[in-house]
């Protein structure tokens, strides 16, 4: 399990190209420590928001 810093959710580690789990960095949620990472869905959402704000 890892905590996605892009979409702020906990995801299972699937070891696919659609996720990046950092070797350092973590996040506590409900007194449980999770490795930090980024899922492809959350990263693409952040990228879309950046593009929208750049064109506004």
Secondary structure, 3 states (H helix, E strand, C coil): CEEECCCCEEECCCCCCCEEEEEEEEEEECCEEEEEEEEHHHHHHHHHHHHHHHHC
